[in-house]
């Protein structure tokens, strides 16, 4: 049930060259600005939620992940993987 609820905002949307489009009975149409802003905020909220859960889990289980938080900061890190201590 939770998986279905998590998926609902994404099931009728596709990313195409013209932007994010929403499926409709007569084809598809681009999202208007308000719909796009709401969708973007939803995606951002979910990303921060899961990021925070991951950081909490890693901090609570440091014995399982000894390298987490013990590496040197990388200058010019273009991939953004290292979450670092909070």
N, C-alpha and C positions, 0 to 999 in steps of 0.2 A: 504494500500500500504506500509506504513512504517513498519507494523508488518511483512509483507512478506519479506521485505528487511532485517529486523533484524534476521529473521529465516533462511535465505538462507545458511549462512555458516555452520549451524548445521544439516540441513535436510539430508545430505548424509553421516553423521558420526554417529558412535555408539561407546560406551565405552564397551569393552569386556575384558576378562582376558588377552588377548594377547596385549592389548593396545587400542589406538583409531584407528578404522578401517573406511575406506571410501568405500561406496557402489560402485560397478562397474557392468557393464552389465554381467560379468561372475562370479559374486560373490562379495567378498570384499577383500580388501588388506590393510595392515598396512600403515600408513602415513610414508613417508620418513622424514628425520630429518628436512629439510627445510620446508615441509608442516606442520609438527608438530610445529615448531618454529613460523611460521606465524599464525597458529590457536591459539596457546597459547597467542601470543601477542594480537590477536583480542579479545580473551576472557578477558584478563587482561585490555585492553583499555576500553571495555564495562563496566567491573566491577568498574573501577575507575570513569568512567563517571556517572554511577548511584549512586555511593557512594557520589560523589560531589554534585549531584542534591539533594540527600536526606539531606545531611548536610546543604545545602543552604536553603532548604525548612524548616527544623527544626529551623534553626536560624531565619528565617523570620517570623515564626509562633510560637514563644516561648510561647505566651499566651495559645495556644492550647496544648502545651506539657510542662507543668511547671517543670517536673522532668528532662527534657533534659538539660544537662550541670550543674545540681545542685546536683549531687550525688558524693559521695566520690570515688576516684579511688580505684579499687580493686586490691590487690596484688595477684599474681598467677592467673590471669584471663585466664583460658584456653579456654573459648568459644569465646572471642573477639567480644562481642556484643556492648559494650559501645564505641561510636565513640568519645566522648569527644569534648571539644571546639577546634576550629581550630584557 
